[in-house]
């Protein structure tokens, strides 16, 4: 016998015992996004490679090392699985002219793909919730994104998540800073690792985010971008902070927070935790006012953020947040030809009444069927033997409480089962 085929490393199955946590999370998130007036957009997982090169930046780890890219066998077109959602969302907004009449508050969810070393909280296929606000230029939208994520942590029951913020200013400020930073780094070239040397002239800001302990003191003494900001950038950043203070949201300014994507400007932020080991960022984003024009649309301001679903689920589990109770109302146990025929009728009746029901399949004794009923998580066993079938009745037995078994009509069974909800 040949070896069984396994899932690709870093691309995980989500098994039936895990999906209730996902469903719980998704239900809370959907209600939360509706409360803030965001509308869902769904984009393909496969895009032209050029979209991500243009949006994310060719000299980034994502484009250089992590994208799943290939040529279409039919026409040789370069294609990539999406490594993040913002570029696809902006591409769709431009393509369908969604900014023609009004700004847009949008959200999306789904799998993203990056070819990196799998570890806890970091996978090759991972899932994100993304939120994008397009056509909004003022600091109040930057702040709304942070305020609403703080609200989500409350709804999910999560704590121990810390907010870090920074500002990257505009393109002119970053150009001024880039010149000073390169000069400084060149003067300390003996301390740069290979990755920093590669980025020195292409993306020096990313060097500030290094995790190399040997470079920390040198990086901490580097010129600060903050010192190159103009009055407009400083005023925008102060306006964001004012709104956060109004909402009593604690934060700390991290001058080394630059994010890993080239398209950001002005406000950037990350929500981080110490509960997930080295993979501490659970939600991150910021403003990207040049991206729409960069991809090919008319210039328009925008900002957004994304959160990793797997990391948030891990936090929920670590916090001991309970799973929702089973929504299965009844498991129908039956034996005998007449009983089985009547059981099918009862199952249809209960389902038409809006109840969730499993009809036992595969035969077996009443004892073995009752074991399966209990293991199913159902609230009740609905028992049908020849006696019940002859009277067109059912016997209801609670599987979660020590109460007497009750024989009743189908209509009465519907009322009794609904009364538990």
C-alpha positions, 0 to 999 in steps of 0.5 A: 500500500502506498503512503497516504497523501498528506496536507501541504506543510503549513496548510492545515485542515480545520477539523469538526471539533475546531470549527465551533470556535471559528463559527463563534469568532465569525458570528461575533465579527460579523455583528461587530462589522455591521455595527460600524457600517462596513460592507463585505467584499469578496475577491479572488485568491489568485491575482496577477503577480504585478498587482502585489509587486506594484502595491507591496513593493518589489524589495520586500520579504513578501514579494522577494521570498514568500509569494506563491507565484507561477506562470499560467500554463495556458498563456504564460501570465504571471499569477500569485496566490494573494499574500494579503488582502489590501491590494486585491480590495483596492484593485476591485474598488478601482476596477468597479469604480466603487469610489465614483459616488461615495467613500467606501467602508469595506471588509473581507475575510479568507485565506492568504498564502505566504511561503515561510517556515511554519511555526505556531501562529504562522502558517503558509495558508492563514486566514485574515479579517481585513477592513479598508476605508477608502476615500477618507483623508482625516485622522478620525478614520485612522482613529476609528479603526483603532477604536473599533478593534479595541471594541472587538477585543471587548466583544471577544473577551480578550485582554493582554493586547497592547496597542503600539502606534507610530507615524511615517509622515509623507513621502517627502519626510521619508525621503529626507529621513532615508538620506540621513538613515542611509548615511548613519547605517553606512557609517556602521556597516560593520554591524549590519547583517546580510539582510540589512546590507541587502536592504540598505539602499532599497528599503532602509526603513525596514532595517529599523524593525530588525530582530537581530540582537547584535544590531539593537543598540545601533538601531536604537541610536539611529536618526528618528523619522519623527524628527523629519516630519512636517507640521501637517504630519505631526498634527494628523498624528496628534489628532489620532492620539486625541481621539484615542485619549477621548476613548480611554484607549491606552497606547504607546508610541513605538518610533521603530514601528514601520510595518512590512509593506511599502505602501503605508504613510502617516499613521501605522499601528499594531496590536500585540500580545505576549501570549503567543510567543514570538508571533505577537502581532494579532492585528496591524495596519495604517494609512496608505494614501498613495496606494490607489494611484499606485495601482492605477486609480485616481488619487484617493486617500485610504487606510485599513488593517487586518487581523490573523484569525488563527492567532486570535483563536489561539488567544481565545483558547488560552484565555479559557473563553468557553465555546458556545453550547451545541445547537443540535436539538435532537438525535432520532433513535429508531428501530424496526421497519415501521419505526424507521419509516415514521422516524424519517417523517418526524425528522422532516417535521422537526426540521421544517419547524426550524430545529436541528436534528440528526436522524440515526443511520446505520442500524444498531441496537437502541443501546448503541444508538443512545451512546451515539446520541449522547456523543453527538451533543444533542440536547434530547434523544427522540426515541421511536420504536414500534409502539411510538410508530403505531401511535404516531408519537415519540419519546423525548429523553433529555441527554443533558438533564436528569428528567423523566422521559416524555411521550408526546405527539410530533407537535408537542415535541416541537414545542418541548424542543423549542422551549429549551432555547 
